[in-house]
Amino acid sequence: MGEYEQGVFAAMKAVEIRVRRLAELAEDVIGVDLMNRAFGPTGPLADASAPKGERDGTRALFVGAYAVLRN
């Protein structure tokens, strides 16, 4: 269909909704702040059993993807 921009936007919106639900964060927590809270050191989606570097990497992946692709 060639609607690549719209497809990426819709996919990132779906990620935002899913992360918010899984992390049980309020509707007013959005964007990069949402990803930082969800995957941050004490975030509900941070894997406490993973090494710190992996936890930081996961947070950075979600923050970066959201910052670049959603906007």
FENJOZI-V625739 format. One record per pair of residues at least 24 apart in sequence whose ideal C-beta (glycine too) atoms are under 8 Angstrom apart, sorted by sequence separation. I is the first residue (numbers start at 0). GAP is how many residues later the second one is. If there is no record, write none. Layout:
BEGIN
I_GAP / I_GAP
END
This chain:
BEGIN
34_24 / 37_24 / 38_24 / 18_26 / 34_27 / 35_27 / 34_28 / 31_31 / 34_31 / 33_32 / 31_34 / 30_35 / 31_35 / 30_36 / 30_39 / 18_43 / 14_47 / 14_50 / 15_50 / 14_51 / 11_53 / 11_54 / 15_54 / 11_57 / 12_57 / 10_58 / 11_58 / 8_60 / 7_61 / 8_61
END
